Amino acid sequence: MVAALWVLFVILLVAWVLGWTAFHVAGGLIHILLVVAVIVLVYNLVTGRRVV
């Protein structure tokens, strides 16, 4: 589960950078998705859930 979150984080980070530099129209939506992904990632790190 944590590995999937890291993959999602990296994909959204790359998409955000591309959107910020190349596609200013979609940049806002990608930025919101990136912020949501970071919040979920931090929440999972703080709660410390581990897959058994």
N, CA, C and O atoms as a Tripos MOL2 file, in Angstrom:
@<TRIPOS>MOLECULE
protein
  208   207    52     0     0
PROTEIN
NO_CHARGES

@<TRIPOS>ATOM
      1 N           0.8330   -1.1990    0.0000 N.3       1 MET1
      2 CA          0.0000    0.0000    0.0000 C.3       1 MET1
      3 C           0.8720    1.2550    0.0000 C.2       1 MET1
      4 O           0.5920    2.2210   -0.7100 O.2       1 MET1
      5 N           1.9270    1.2240    0.8040 N.am      2 VAL2
      6 CA          2.8040    2.3910    0.8810 C.3       2 VAL2
      7 C           3.5530    2.5710   -0.4290 C.2       2 VAL2
      8 O           3.7760    3.6990   -0.8680 O.2       2 VAL2
      9 N           3.9470    1.4600   -1.0610 N.am      3 ALA3
     10 CA          4.6510    1.5490   -2.3400 C.3       3 ALA3
     11 C           3.7310    2.1520   -3.4050 C.2       3 ALA3
     12 O           4.1810    2.9300   -4.2460 O.2       3 ALA3
     13 N           2.4640    1.7990   -3.3710 N.am      4 ALA4
     14 CA          1.5100    2.3610   -4.3240 C.3       4 ALA4
     15 C           1.3560    3.8630   -4.1140 C.2       4 ALA4
     16 O           1.2100    4.6140   -5.0780 O.2       4 ALA4
     17 N           1.3860    4.2980   -2.8680 N.am      5 LEU5
     18 CA          1.2920    5.7320   -2.5820 C.3       5 LEU5
     19 C           2.5230    6.4630   -3.0860 C.2       5 LEU5
     20 O           2.4130    7.5750   -3.6010 O.2       5 LEU5
     21 N           3.6940    5.8550   -2.9470 N.am      6 TRP6
     22 CA          4.9120    6.4860   -3.4580 C.3       6 TRP6
     23 C           4.8770    6.5850   -4.9730 C.2       6 TRP6
     24 O           5.2890    7.5980   -5.5380 O.2       6 TRP6
     25 N           4.3850    5.5350   -5.6410 N.am      7 VAL7
     26 CA          4.2680    5.5680   -7.1030 C.3       7 VAL7
     27 C           3.3000    6.6620   -7.5100 C.2       7 VAL7
     28 O           3.5810    7.4230   -8.4350 O.2       7 VAL7
     29 N           2.1650    6.7530   -6.8330 N.am      8 LEU8
     30 CA          1.1850    7.7960   -7.1270 C.3       8 LEU8
     31 C           1.7850    9.1740   -6.8960 C.2       8 LEU8
     32 O           1.5560   10.0880   -7.6870 O.2       8 LEU8
     33 N           2.5400    9.3330   -5.8340 N.am      9 PHE9
     34 CA          3.1840   10.6040   -5.5250 C.3       9 PHE9
     35 C           4.1580   11.0090   -6.6250 C.2       9 PHE9
     36 O           4.1620   12.1620   -7.0550 O.2       9 PHE9
     37 N           4.9770   10.0750   -7.0800 N.am     10 VAL10
     38 CA          5.9630   10.3820   -8.1200 C.3      10 VAL10
     39 C           5.2740   10.7170   -9.4350 C.2      10 VAL10
     40 O           5.6710   11.6630  -10.1160 O.2      10 VAL10
     41 N           4.2440    9.9530   -9.8030 N.am     11 ILE11
     42 CA          3.5220   10.2220  -11.0440 C.3      11 ILE11
     43 C           2.8700   11.5980  -10.9990 C.2      11 ILE11
     44 O           2.9460   12.3520  -11.9680 O.2      11 ILE11
     45 N           2.2350   11.9270   -9.8910 N.am     12 LEU12
     46 CA          1.5930   13.2350   -9.7700 C.3      12 LEU12
     47 C           2.6140   14.3630   -9.7270 C.2      12 LEU12
     48 O           2.3570   15.4540  -10.2380 O.2      12 LEU12
     49 N           3.7670   14.1100   -9.1250 N.am     13 LEU13
     50 CA          4.8170   15.1250   -9.1010 C.3      13 LEU13
     51 C           5.3140   15.4250  -10.5100 C.2      13 LEU13
     52 O           5.4800   16.5880  -10.8780 O.2      13 LEU13
     53 N           5.5480   14.3880  -11.2930 N.am     14 VAL14
     54 CA          5.9950   14.5770  -12.6760 C.3      14 VAL14
     55 C           4.9050   15.2650  -13.4920 C.2      14 VAL14
     56 O           5.1920   16.1750  -14.2700 O.2      14 VAL14
     57 N           3.6620   14.8350  -13.3170 N.am     15 ALA15
     58 CA          2.5550   15.4610  -14.0500 C.3      15 ALA15
     59 C           2.4000   16.9230  -13.6530 C.2      15 ALA15
     60 O           2.0960   17.7670  -14.4960 O.2      15 ALA15
     61 N           2.6090   17.2260  -12.3720 N.am     16 TRP16
     62 CA          2.4960   18.6070  -11.9100 C.3      16 TRP16
     63 C           3.5820   19.4830  -12.5220 C.2      16 TRP16
     64 O           3.3170   20.6030  -12.9580 O.2      16 TRP16
     65 N           4.8120   18.9600  -12.5520 N.am     17 VAL17
     66 CA          5.9120   19.7240  -13.1410 C.3      17 VAL17
     67 C           5.6560   19.9530  -14.6260 C.2      17 VAL17
     68 O           5.8780   21.0560  -15.1240 O.2      17 VAL17
     69 N           5.1910   18.9290  -15.3410 N.am     18 LEU18
     70 CA          4.8710   19.0960  -16.7570 C.3      18 LEU18
     71 C           3.7300   20.0970  -16.9460 C.2      18 LEU18
     72 O           3.7750   20.9380  -17.8430 O.2      18 LEU18
     73 N           2.7270   19.9980  -16.1070 N.am     19 GLY19
     74 CA          1.6070   20.9250  -16.2000 C.3      19 GLY19
     75 C           2.0030   22.3500  -15.8740 C.2      19 GLY19
     76 O           1.4680   23.2990  -16.4470 O.2      19 GLY19
     77 N           2.9330   22.4960  -14.9580 N.am     20 TRP20
     78 CA          3.3750   23.8310  -14.5460 C.3      20 TRP20
     79 C           4.2200   24.4830  -15.6310 C.2      20 TRP20
     80 O           4.1640   25.6970  -15.8270 O.2      20 TRP20
     81 N           4.9990   23.6730  -16.3310 N.am     21 THR21
     82 CA          5.8920   24.2290  -17.3420 C.3      21 THR21
     83 C           5.2730   24.2660  -18.7300 C.2      21 THR21
     84 O           5.5110   25.2130  -19.4800 O.2      21 THR21
     85 N           4.4900   23.2650  -19.0880 N.am     22 ALA22
     86 CA          4.0180   23.1480  -20.4740 C.3      22 ALA22
     87 C           2.5350   23.4570  -20.6420 C.2      22 ALA22
     88 O           2.1420   24.1210  -21.6010 O.2      22 ALA22
     89 N           1.7260   22.9870  -19.7280 N.am     23 PHE23
     90 CA          0.2740   23.0930  -19.8910 C.3      23 PHE23
     91 C          -0.3240   23.8720  -18.7240 C.2      23 PHE23
     92 O          -0.7160   23.2840  -17.7160 O.2      23 PHE23
     93 N          -0.3920   25.1790  -18.8600 N.am     24 HIS24
     94 CA         -0.8720   26.0020  -17.7560 C.3      24 HIS24
     95 C          -2.3590   25.7990  -17.4730 C.2      24 HIS24
     96 O          -2.8150   26.1120  -16.3730 O.2      24 HIS24
     97 N          -3.1150   25.2920  -18.4200 N.am     25 VAL25
     98 CA         -4.5540   25.0940  -18.2190 C.3      25 VAL25
     99 C          -4.8110   23.9950  -17.1980 C.2      25 VAL25
    100 O          -5.6480   24.1610  -16.3110 O.2      25 VAL25
    101 N          -4.1040   22.8730  -17.3120 N.am     26 ALA26
    102 CA         -4.3340   21.7380  -16.4210 C.3      26 ALA26
    103 C          -3.4940   21.8230  -15.1520 C.2      26 ALA26
    104 O          -3.6270   20.9730  -14.2720 O.2      26 ALA26
    105 N          -2.6420   22.8200  -15.0430 N.am     27 GLY27
    106 CA         -1.7520   22.9230  -13.8920 C.3      27 GLY27
    107 C          -2.4770   23.0240  -12.5700 C.2      27 GLY27
    108 O          -2.0340   22.4450  -11.5780 O.2      27 GLY27
    109 N          -3.5900   23.7520  -12.5330 N.am     28 GLY28
    110 CA         -4.3430   23.9060  -11.2920 C.3      28 GLY28
    111 C          -4.9140   22.5930  -10.7940 C.2      28 GLY28
    112 O          -4.8190   22.2780   -9.6080 O.2      28 GLY28
    113 N          -5.5100   21.8260  -11.6990 N.am     29 LEU29
    114 CA         -6.0910   20.5390  -11.3140 C.3      29 LEU29
    115 C          -5.0100   19.5650  -10.8610 C.2      29 LEU29
    116 O          -5.1820   18.8630   -9.8640 O.2      29 LEU29
    117 N          -3.9150   19.5200  -11.5800 N.am     30 ILE30
    118 CA         -2.8210   18.6250  -11.2040 C.3      30 ILE30
    119 C          -2.2250   19.0550   -9.8650 C.2      30 ILE30
    120 O          -1.8270   18.2080   -9.0640 O.2      30 ILE30
    121 N          -2.1600   20.3580   -9.6190 N.am     31 HIS31
    122 CA         -1.6460   20.8510   -8.3460 C.3      31 HIS31
    123 C          -2.5520   20.4080   -7.1970 C.2      31 HIS31
    124 O          -2.0600   20.0000   -6.1450 O.2      31 HIS31
    125 N          -3.8510   20.4840   -7.3860 N.am     32 ILE32
    126 CA         -4.7930   20.0400   -6.3530 C.3      32 ILE32
    127 C          -4.6290   18.5420   -6.0940 C.2      32 ILE32
    128 O          -4.6260   18.1110   -4.9400 O.2      32 ILE32
    129 N          -4.4930   17.7480   -7.1560 N.am     33 LEU33
    130 CA         -4.3050   16.3130   -6.9930 C.3      33 LEU33
    131 C          -2.9960   16.0040   -6.2770 C.2      33 LEU33
    132 O          -2.9340   15.0830   -5.4620 O.2      33 LEU33
    133 N          -1.9610   16.7630   -6.5760 N.am     34 LEU34
    134 CA         -0.6760   16.5730   -5.9040 C.3      34 LEU34
    135 C          -0.7870   16.8850   -4.4160 C.2      34 LEU34
    136 O          -0.2420   16.1560   -3.5870 O.2      34 LEU34
    137 N          -1.4770   17.9480   -4.0770 N.am     35 VAL35
    138 CA         -1.6610   18.3100   -2.6650 C.3      35 VAL35
    139 C          -2.4370   17.2130   -1.9380 C.2      35 VAL35
    140 O          -2.0980   16.8620   -0.8080 O.2      35 VAL35
    141 N          -3.4760   16.6710   -2.5770 N.am     36 VAL36
    142 CA         -4.2480   15.5820   -1.9690 C.3      36 VAL36
    143 C          -3.3520   14.3600   -1.7610 C.2      36 VAL36
    144 O          -3.4190   13.7190   -0.7120 O.2      36 VAL36
    145 N          -2.5210   14.0330   -2.7420 N.am     37 ALA37
    146 CA         -1.6190   12.8860   -2.6120 C.3      37 ALA37
    147 C          -0.6250   13.0840   -1.4760 C.2      37 ALA37
    148 O          -0.3240   12.1400   -0.7460 O.2      37 ALA37
    149 N          -0.1170   14.2940   -1.3200 N.am     38 VAL38
    150 CA          0.8260   14.5740   -0.2290 C.3      38 VAL38
    151 C           0.1280   14.4560    1.1200 C.2      38 VAL38
    152 O           0.7070   13.9290    2.0700 O.2      38 VAL38
    153 N          -1.0990   14.9350    1.2160 N.am     39 ILE39
    154 CA         -1.8450   14.8370    2.4710 C.3      39 ILE39
    155 C          -2.0660   13.3700    2.8390 C.2      39 ILE39
    156 O          -1.9020   12.9890    3.9980 O.2      39 ILE39
    157 N          -2.4360   12.5470    1.8580 N.am     40 VAL40
    158 CA         -2.6440   11.1200    2.1180 C.3      40 VAL40
    159 C          -1.3320   10.4560    2.5240 C.2      40 VAL40
    160 O          -1.3100    9.6270    3.4330 O.2      40 VAL40
    161 N          -0.2480   10.8150    1.8590 N.am     41 LEU41
    162 CA          1.0570   10.2470    2.1840 C.3      41 LEU41
    163 C           1.4700   10.6140    3.6100 C.2      41 LEU41
    164 O           1.9120    9.7470    4.3640 O.2      41 LEU41
    165 N           1.3330   11.8590    3.9800 N.am     42 VAL42
    166 CA          1.6940   12.3000    5.3320 C.3      42 VAL42
    167 C           0.7980   11.6280    6.3650 C.2      42 VAL42
    168 O           1.2740   11.2260    7.4260 O.2      42 VAL42
    169 N          -0.4870   11.5040    6.0700 N.am     43 TYR43
    170 CA         -1.4140   10.8430    6.9930 C.3      43 TYR43
    171 C          -0.9840    9.3970    7.2410 C.2      43 TYR43
    172 O          -0.9770    8.9310    8.3800 O.2      43 TYR43
    173 N          -0.6260    8.6930    6.1650 N.am     44 ASN44
    174 CA         -0.1960    7.3000    6.3310 C.3      44 ASN44
    175 C           1.1220    7.2050    7.0770 C.2      44 ASN44
    176 O           1.3250    6.2550    7.8320 O.2      44 ASN44
    177 N           2.0160    8.1500    6.8920 N.am     45 LEU45
    178 CA          3.2710    8.1250    7.6320 C.3      45 LEU45
    179 C           3.0600    8.4350    9.1060 C.2      45 LEU45
    180 O           3.7240    7.8520    9.9630 O.2      45 LEU45
    181 N           2.1440    9.3460    9.4070 N.am     46 VAL46
    182 CA          1.8880    9.7320   10.8000 C.3      46 VAL46
    183 C           1.1500    8.6310   11.5500 C.2      46 VAL46
    184 O           1.4760    8.3420   12.7010 O.2      46 VAL46
    185 N           0.1590    8.0160   10.9120 N.am     47 THR47
    186 CA         -0.5990    6.9630   11.6020 C.3      47 THR47
    187 C           0.2190    5.6970   11.7580 C.2      47 THR47
    188 O          -0.0450    4.9040   12.6620 O.2      47 THR47
    189 N           1.2150    5.4870   10.8920 N.am     48 GLY48
    190 CA          2.1030    4.3590   11.0420 C.3      48 GLY48
    191 C           1.4760    3.0210   10.7310 C.2      48 GLY48
    192 O           1.8850    2.0040   11.2920 O.2      48 GLY48
    193 N           0.4970    2.9970    9.8550 N.am     49 ARG49
    194 CA         -0.1270    1.7100    9.4900 C.3      49 ARG49
    195 C           0.8790    0.8790    8.6970 C.2      49 ARG49
    196 O           1.5590    1.3800    7.8020 O.2      49 ARG49
    197 N           0.9540   -0.3880    9.0470 N.am     50 ARG50
    198 CA          1.8460   -1.3080    8.3390 C.3      50 ARG50
    199 C           1.0290   -2.4970    7.8390 C.2      50 ARG50
    200 O           0.1490   -2.9970    8.5390 O.2      50 ARG50
    201 N           1.3270   -2.9350    6.6380 N.am     51 VAL51
    202 CA          0.6680   -4.1180    6.0880 C.3      51 VAL51
    203 C           1.3630   -5.3520    6.6450 C.2      51 VAL51
    204 O           2.5880   -5.4630    6.5910 O.2      51 VAL51
    205 N           0.5730   -6.2810    7.1810 N.am     52 VAL52
    206 CA          1.1450   -7.4830    7.8010 C.3      52 VAL52
    207 C           1.3270   -8.5560    6.7610 C.2      52 VAL52
    208 O           1.7960   -9.6490    7.0770 O.2      52 VAL52
@<TRIPOS>BOND
     1     1     2 1
     2     2     3 1
     3     3     4 2
     4     3     5 am
     5     5     6 1
     6     6     7 1
     7     7     8 2
     8     7     9 am
     9     9    10 1
    10    10    11 1
    11    11    12 2
    12    11    13 am
    13    13    14 1
    14    14    15 1
    15    15    16 2
    16    15    17 am
    17    17    18 1
    18    18    19 1
    19    19    20 2
    20    19    21 am
    21    21    22 1
    22    22    23 1
    23    23    24 2
    24    23    25 am
    25    25    26 1
    26    26    27 1
    27    27    28 2
    28    27    29 am
    29    29    30 1
    30    30    31 1
    31    31    32 2
    32    31    33 am
    33    33    34 1
    34    34    35 1
    35    35    36 2
    36    35    37 am
    37    37    38 1
    38    38    39 1
    39    39    40 2
    40    39    41 am
    41    41    42 1
    42    42    43 1
    43    43    44 2
    44    43    45 am
    45    45    46 1
    46    46    47 1
    47    47    48 2
    48    47    49 am
    49    49    50 1
    50    50    51 1
    51    51    52 2
    52    51    53 am
    53    53    54 1
    54    54    55 1
    55    55    56 2
    56    55    57 am
    57    57    58 1
    58    58    59 1
    59    59    60 2
    60    59    61 am
    61    61    62 1
    62    62    63 1
    63    63    64 2
    64    63    65 am
    65    65    66 1
    66    66    67 1
    67    67    68 2
    68    67    69 am
    69    69    70 1
    70    70    71 1
    71    71    72 2
    72    71    73 am
    73    73    74 1
    74    74    75 1
    75    75    76 2
    76    75    77 am
    77    77    78 1
    78    78    79 1
    79    79    80 2
    80    79    81 am
    81    81    82 1
    82    82    83 1
    83    83    84 2
    84    83    85 am
    85    85    86 1
    86    86    87 1
    87    87    88 2
    88    87    89 am
    89    89    90 1
    90    90    91 1
    91    91    92 2
    92    91    93 am
    93    93    94 1
    94    94    95 1
    95    95    96 2
    96    95    97 am
    97    97    98 1
    98    98    99 1
    99    99   100 2
   100    99   101 am
   101   101   102 1
   102   102   103 1
   103   103   104 2
   104   103   105 am
   105   105   106 1
   106   106   107 1
   107   107   108 2
   108   107   109 am
   109   109   110 1
   110   110   111 1
   111   111   112 2
   112   111   113 am
   113   113   114 1
   114   114   115 1
   115   115   116 2
   116   115   117 am
   117   117   118 1
   118   118   119 1
   119   119   120 2
   120   119   121 am
   121   121   122 1
   122   122   123 1
   123   123   124 2
   124   123   125 am
   125   125   126 1
   126   126   127 1
   127   127   128 2
   128   127   129 am
   129   129   130 1
   130   130   131 1
   131   131   132 2
   132   131   133 am
   133   133   134 1
   134   134   135 1
   135   135   136 2
   136   135   137 am
   137   137   138 1
   138   138   139 1
   139   139   140 2
   140   139   141 am
   141   141   142 1
   142   142   143 1
   143   143   144 2
   144   143   145 am
   145   145   146 1
   146   146   147 1
   147   147   148 2
   148   147   149 am
   149   149   150 1
   150   150   151 1
   151   151   152 2
   152   151   153 am
   153   153   154 1
   154   154   155 1
   155   155   156 2
   156   155   157 am
   157   157   158 1
   158   158   159 1
   159   159   160 2
   160   159   161 am
   161   161   162 1
   162   162   163 1
   163   163   164 2
   164   163   165 am
   165   165   166 1
   166   166   167 1
   167   167   168 2
   168   167   169 am
   169   169   170 1
   170   170   171 1
   171   171   172 2
   172   171   173 am
   173   173   174 1
   174   174   175 1
   175   175   176 2
   176   175   177 am
   177   177   178 1
   178   178   179 1
   179   179   180 2
   180   179   181 am
   181   181   182 1
   182   182   183 1
   183   183   184 2
   184   183   185 am
   185   185   186 1
   186   186   187 1
   187   187   188 2
   188   187   189 am
   189   189   190 1
   190   190   191 1
   191   191   192 2
   192   191   193 am
   193   193   194 1
   194   194   195 1
   195   195   196 2
   196   195   197 am
   197   197   198 1
   198   198   199 1
   199   199   200 2
   200   199   201 am
   201   201   202 1
   202   202   203 1
   203   203   204 2
   204   203   205 am
   205   205   206 1
   206   206   207 1
   207   207   208 2
@<TRIPOS>SUBSTRUCTURE
     1 MET1         2 RESIDUE 1 A MET
     2 VAL2         6 RESIDUE 1 A VAL
     3 ALA3        10 RESIDUE 1 A ALA
     4 ALA4        14 RESIDUE 1 A ALA
     5 LEU5        18 RESIDUE 1 A LEU
     6 TRP6        22 RESIDUE 1 A TRP
     7 VAL7        26 RESIDUE 1 A VAL
     8 LEU8        30 RESIDUE 1 A LEU
     9 PHE9        34 RESIDUE 1 A PHE
    10 VAL10       38 RESIDUE 1 A VAL
    11 ILE11       42 RESIDUE 1 A ILE
    12 LEU12       46 RESIDUE 1 A LEU
    13 LEU13       50 RESIDUE 1 A LEU
    14 VAL14       54 RESIDUE 1 A VAL
    15 ALA15       58 RESIDUE 1 A ALA
    16 TRP16       62 RESIDUE 1 A TRP
    17 VAL17       66 RESIDUE 1 A VAL
    18 LEU18       70 RESIDUE 1 A LEU
    19 GLY19       74 RESIDUE 1 A GLY
    20 TRP20       78 RESIDUE 1 A TRP
    21 THR21       82 RESIDUE 1 A THR
    22 ALA22       86 RESIDUE 1 A ALA
    23 PHE23       90 RESIDUE 1 A PHE
    24 HIS24       94 RESIDUE 1 A HIS
    25 VAL25       98 RESIDUE 1 A VAL
    26 ALA26      102 RESIDUE 1 A ALA
    27 GLY27      106 RESIDUE 1 A GLY
    28 GLY28      110 RESIDUE 1 A GLY
    29 LEU29      114 RESIDUE 1 A LEU
    30 ILE30      118 RESIDUE 1 A ILE
    31 HIS31      122 RESIDUE 1 A HIS
    32 ILE32      126 RESIDUE 1 A ILE
    33 LEU33      130 RESIDUE 1 A LEU
    34 LEU34      134 RESIDUE 1 A LEU
    35 VAL35      138 RESIDUE 1 A VAL
    36 VAL36      142 RESIDUE 1 A VAL
    37 ALA37      146 RESIDUE 1 A ALA
    38 VAL38      150 RESIDUE 1 A VAL
    39 ILE39      154 RESIDUE 1 A ILE
    40 VAL40      158 RESIDUE 1 A VAL
    41 LEU41      162 RESIDUE 1 A LEU
    42 VAL42      166 RESIDUE 1 A VAL
    43 TYR43      170 RESIDUE 1 A TYR
    44 ASN44      174 RESIDUE 1 A ASN
    45 LEU45      178 RESIDUE 1 A LEU
    46 VAL46      182 RESIDUE 1 A VAL
    47 THR47      186 RESIDUE 1 A THR
    48 GLY48      190 RESIDUE 1 A GLY
    49 ARG49      194 RESIDUE 1 A ARG
    50 ARG50      198 RESIDUE 1 A ARG
    51 VAL51      202 RESIDUE 1 A VAL
    52 VAL52      206 RESIDUE 1 A VAL
